[in-house]
Amino acid sequence: MQAAYRYSIPSRGWLILLSSLAVTILFALPRLAVLYFSGRGTPADFPWLEFGIRSLYSFLIAVLFLLVNLSAVWSDSSWLPKGINRHLVLGLLNIGLLAGLDFILIQLHLYWFEPPFNERLFRFLFRISMVLEVLLVVLTAAIFRLIFGNQQVRIANEQLLKANAETQYELLKNQLNPHFLFNSLNTVNALIRHDPVAAAEFVSNLSDVFRYTLTSRTVDLVTLEEEMRFMEAYLAMLTGRYGEKVRFQVEVSSAFHRSRLPPMALQVLVENAIKHNVASARQPLWVAITTNANHTLTVSNGLQVKKDPELATGLGLANLNQRCLYLSGREIHIQKTAETFSVTIPLLP
């Protein structure tokens, strides 16, 4: 499948920590300037302890309001009474926390430190600084909630797309067996009329083939070795029906036996070759199955199209292409010349 675009964001814990540090630095700079120009700009006179405590206030306030505003409880309002808006509750909670912290921190700070200038002006600037800091933190939290929400939507969409693709894939797999059964029964019917012995051998091979189809329905991939054992029985069925009218050439390297492919992929290609081309004693049809160095497998046949070809729905190749695309992310490759027709499918190592 085509790889979906993914992006990652830090965990909530790291976002809260880094954002709190950024807010602390942002509000520490103007505070540093105020203290510097208040007459205590020399290193000896500068109130480093007071400056550090105020910065600690900023950091803890940022952490507290980010934790409150990014809490998972706000993603679901089912716990709230009916008709109560969660955004209103969150807003009132922020205002209540701000008012409480404003009162506590100002009193504590004035208890520990002398204001650098007029107490009334200090209270005003302290309060304004807290309000601006909380507003910035709440706005940052709202942006993070949008980012998290967008990420959840992306994950949900990818899960839906995956579920849809898996459903379509199961439907594609289920389309194979009725089609194969129909053609096999027609072949048995034809052989019974002309050669009962060959029909019995055909039924024996058919039993092996259907045993494989039943076991392979529950898996998405099989090894090439398993597929070729199935193809031996299937090609024997075709030989029993067509005799020398169809000649098979199999050159599958043992080096690829553990490679994987969709089950019954080769059967679809061989069946298509016989279905759409003339196969007679005067004009035998050759079909070749070969592995390639680039980890692919090719099924090719002579191109001798019937004068009255059967209706081609394209379902077999389209089905196989979708299965390969779903399982390996690679499509099949079809090549047609004046004399040959070939389909190359990817093998998964």
N, C-alpha and C positions, 0 to 999 in steps of 0.2 A: 504494500500500500504506500501511497505517497506519504512521506513523513509530514506530520502536522507541525506547524511552526510553534515552538514552545519558548517561553521565557520564564525566568525564575526571579523571585523577589526574596529578600531576606526573611527570616522568621519574624514573628511579631515581637519576640523578646529583643532581638537585635534592632529592629526598627524603633522600638520604644527607647532603648538605650542610646542609640545614635542620635535620634531626634531630640532627646532630652539634653544631650551634650551640646547639640547645635543651638538650641534655644538658650541654654545657659551662657554660651559664648556670645551669642547675639545681644543679650541683655546685659552682659558683664561689661561690654565695651563702653556704652554710654555711661554706665555707673562709674566705671574707672575714670572717665573724663570728668564727671561731676566732682568726684572726690579729689582729683588732681588739681582742678581749678578752684577748689574750696579753700586753698591755702595750705594744703598738706601734700604738696607734690613731691617733696624730697623723699628719698627712700627711707630716711630715718623717721620722718614724721608720718609717712603714709600708713593708713590704718589697714594693714594687711589682714588682720584677723577679722575685722568687720567686713572687709571686701570678700573674704573667703566664706564667711557665714551667709552673706547675701547671695553669693553664687550658689551655695548649698541650698538655700531656699528655692532659688530658681530651678535647680535640678530636680529637687523633690516634688515641687509643684508640677513640673512638666511630666515626670513619671506618673504621679497620681492621676492627673487629668487624662493622660494617654491611656492608662490602665482602665479608667472608668469609661471613657468614650469608645475604647476598642473592645470592651467586654463582649463576649459572645451572647450575653443575655439580650442585647439590643437587636440581634438578628432575627429574633422570634418574639412577637408580642403576644403570644397565646397566654402567657402568664398574667398579663394585664387585664383588668376589668374591661368588659366590652364597651367600646366607644372612647376609650382612653388612648390618645395618640402617644406612641413611645417616644417620638421626637420631643414632644412637649414635656414628658416626664424627664427625659435626659437633660433638656434645657433647664428645667427647674432644679434638678440635682446639681448641675454645674454652678448655677447661681448660688445655691445654698452652700456648696463647698467653698466657693470664692468668698462669700461673706464671712463664713466661719474662720477660714484661714487668714483673711485680711485682719480680723480682730485679734486673733491669737498671735500672729507673727509680728504685728506692729507693737503689741504690748510687750512681747518677749524682747524684741530688738531694743526698744526704749529702756527696758529694764537692764539689759546688758551693756548697751552703748549709749554715749551721749550723741544726740543728733549733730551732724556736722554744721547745721545752720538752724534757722528758726524751726521749732518743733512742728508748728502748724503746716509750714511749707513741706517739711520732711514727710509728715503723714500724707499730704496730698500727693507728693511725688511717689512715695512708696505704694500708695493705693493705685495710682495711674499705671505704674510699672507692672503691678500684679494683674490688673485688668487686661492690659495689652498682652502680657505673657499668656494668660489663660485664653484669650481670644485666638492668639496665634496657635496655641496647642490644640484647641478645639477645632480650628480650621484644618490643621495638619491631620488630626484624627479623622475628620470627615473625608479628606482626600485618601487616606489609607483605607477607609471603609469602602470607598468607590473602587480602589485598586483590588482589594480582597474580593469584593463582589464581582468585579469583572473577571477575576481569575476563577472564581467558582463557576461563573457562567461558562467560561471557556472549558473548564473540566467537564461540566455537565454536558456541553455540546459534543465534546470529544467522546464521552461515554455513549451518548445517543448515536453518534455516527458509527462507533465501533459496534454497538448492538445492532444497528441497521445493516452494517456490512456483514456481520456474522449471520443475520437472518437471511439476507440475500444469498450468502454463500451456501447455507443449508438448503435453500430452495434450488440452487443450481445443482448441488449434488443429487438431490432427489429427482431431478429431471432425467438423470442418466439411466437409471435402472429400468423404468418403463420402456424407454426407447430401445435399449439393448435387448430386453425381454421380447419385445415385438419382433425384432429382426431374427433373433435366435429361433423362435417358434416357427417363423416362416421357413427358415432353413431346415429345421427338423421335418416339417411337413413335406418339403420338396424331396428330401433324401429318402423318406419312407416310401414314397411312390416308386423311386427308381433303383435304390440300392439299400435294402434293409440292413445289411451287414455294416455298411458305412454309416447308416443311421444310428445303429447301436453304438458304434465307436464315437460318433458325434455326440450322442447323449452322455457317454462317459466323460468326454471332454467338457461337455456343457455342465455336468455336475461339478467338475473342478472349477470351472469358470464362475459359476454361481456361488460356490463356497467362498471364493475370493471376493466377489461383489458384496456378499453379506458381511464378511469380516471387515472389509475396507470401508464400509459405510460409516463406521464409528470413528474413523481416523481421518485426519486431514492430509497426512503425508505417509507415503510408504517408501521403502528403500527400492532402488532400481533393481536389486536382486530379486525382491519379492514380485515386482511388476513383471520382470522378465519370465519368472516361473509361471505366472498367470498367462503371459503372452504365448508361451510354448503351447499351452492347452488351447488358447484361442486361435493361434495360427494353424494348429492341427485341425481344428473345426473347419477353418476356411479351406485348408487343403483337401479335407474330406469332401467338401462341397464342390470346389472349383477344379481340383486336380491340377493339371499343368497349365491351366488358364491363368493362374496367379503364381508368381515365383517370388519367394521371400529371400532377402539377404539380410542377415543379422550380424553386425559387427559391433558388439558392445564390450568395451574393455572392462576387465575385472577390477581395474583401478577405481571405477566409478560405482561399484556394486553397493557401497554404503551411502552413496548420494541419494537424496530424496526428491520425490516429485509427487504431484497429485495422483491418487489412485485412478486407474483406468484411463489415464491420459493417452497412452499409446494405442489403446483399443479404439478410442475416438478417431485418432488420425488414420489408422489402418482402415477402419470401417468407412471413413469418408473417401479414401483413395479408391476403394472397390466400388463404392456406391456411385461415384460420379465419372468413372472411366470404363472404357470397353475392356473386357477380359474374355478372350476367346482363344481357341487352339491356334488359329492363324495369327492372332495378335495378342500374345500373352502380356499380361500387365506385371511389371516388376515393382516391388515395394521393398525399400531398404530402411533398416533401423540402424543408425550409427551414432556413436558418442564422439564428441569433439573435444579438442584440447582446452577450449575456453569454458569448460564445465557446462556444456549444453548437450542436448541430444536432438538429432534430426531424423524425422521420418519423411522420406522422399519417395516419389513414384513417377513413373512415366506418365506424360500428359497425353492421353488419347481419349478425349472427351466424347461421351456418347452423342449420337446424332439427336436422340430424343432424351436429353438429360432429365433426371428426376428433379422435382422442384427443390431448389436449394434454399433452405431457411437461414442458413448461416448460424444456427443455434449451437451446433457442436463446437465450432472454432471459437465463437463468442463466449460460450460457456467455459471452455478450457482457458481462454485468455483471462477471463475474470478470476478464475481459480488461481492461476499462476500469479496474477497481479496481487491478489489478496494475500497469498501465502509468502511470496518472495519479493514483491515490489517490482518485479520485472515482467514485461509482456512477452508473448510469443512473437516469433519473427516468421513472416510468411514471404516466400520467394517463388515467383512464377516466371518461367522462361517459355520459349516456344516448344520445348520438349519435356520439361520436368516441372513438377510442383513439389515444394518442400515446406515443411513447418518445423521450426526449431524452438524447443522449449528449454527453459532454464532448469538446471539441476542445483539443488541446495546441498552444499557440502555438509 
